[in-house]
Amino acid sequence: MGQSITFKKADHLKEKPGSAKLGFGKLFTDYMFEMDYSTEKGWHDARIVPYGPIKLDPAATIFHYGQEVFEGLKAYRTEDKRVLLFRPDKNMARMNQSCDRLNIPKIDEKFVIKAIKKLVAIEEAWIPSEPGQSLYIRPFIIGTDAALGVHPSATYKLLIILSPVGAYFGNSMSPVKIYVEDEFVRAVKGGVGYAKTAGNYAASLKAQTKSEELGFDQVLWLDGVEHKYIEEVGSMNIFFKIDDEVWTPALNGSILPGVTRASVIELLKKWGIKVKEKKVSVNKLFKKAEKQKLKEVFGTGTAAVISPVGFLKWEDHVIKVANGKTGKLSQKLYDTITGIQSGKIEDKLGWTQEVKLQKEKEAVAK
Ligand code: COI
C-alpha cells in the first residue's frame, strides 16, 4: 500500500454552488482521489488529481461483469468551522466486507481514511454549512482488466469523489411514501445483498421506476424466497415503532448492514427503548397497523439520514403512519444524529473524527 499521496493541481477551479438548494449527487468538486492495484505492486500510486473522466479499456471487467464495490459517508461543517466525519471506520470495514464478497483485494482501511481526510481538507471550501447539507464522499473500486472471461480482475482502481449535497428526498423531514414490492426481489441469502455493490442497485431500478410511476418515493423489498419478510428500502434500512418497542429486520445476509442503522440501534438502547432485530413479516406489520399499534416508521441511511415514512402500500392495503406526519421518535433520532454529526451535540460515543484541515493541507503542499 502506497504511503504517500501525491497532488496534482487543477488549472481551473469550478464555481461553488453557494447555499443554494443542492439536491443529491449532482455537483462534483474540483479534485478526486485515485489509486491503482496490480498483483505485483498491490495498491499503489495514491494520488489526488483534478476531477474528470477516467480512461478505461472497453473490455474492462467493470463494464461486463460488474465487479465493483462502493461506500457512502459524509463530511460535516460545525458552527465553529471544524470538519467532522461520521464513523468512517465503519464504512471502511464494510467496504472490505464488500471487497471480500466481490473477490476484490482488500484495502488498508486506515490509509483510505487518511486519503479521505486529505481530499476533504483540500476541498474544504466545498463543504456546505446550511442545516441538512454536507459533503457526500463516495469511495468506489472497479475491476479494470481488459478480459472477457468471467474471472476476477487482476487490476483495479479505487476512486473517491465528493459531492456537496442537501436532503436525499426533496425535503429532509417530510414523510415519504413507500411501496411494498411484491413481484421483483433485490437479493437472496448467499447472494450479494449484504455487500454495497452496484448490481444490487441496478437490480432495484425497474421496481423503483414502477413505484415512482405509482406516485411513491421508494420500494420496500421483501425477502427473495417467500416474499413475506421485510428486508430494506431502496436507499435505506427500515425501522418500525410498535407501541413502545422498535423493530427492524435482522441482518440475514441479504440486507445491507447500514452504519446509520447500527447507530440508531445503539442510541435507542441507550435511551432505554427496547429494540428487536427480528424477522418482520409484512402481514404481521399490516395487522399491527390495523390494531393501531404501528406508531412510527422511519428509514435510516447516510444519504437518507432519518427519513420518516408517512404511507405504506402493500397489495391493496394502504397504511397512513402517524397521520402522515413525522413521529416524535423519528424527529428525536434525526436531531440527535445530525446534532452529533454537526458538532452541536457533544459526541460522547466517539463516533466523529475531526479532519485536521491545516495539517492535511500542509502535508499535501510538501
Ligand atoms: C448512502 O446512503 O450513502 C447510499 O449509498 C445510498 C444510496 C444513495 C445508494
Residues whose N, C-alpha, C, O or C-beta is under 5 A from the ligand:
A	BS01	COI	G72 L73 S235 G301 T302 A303 A304
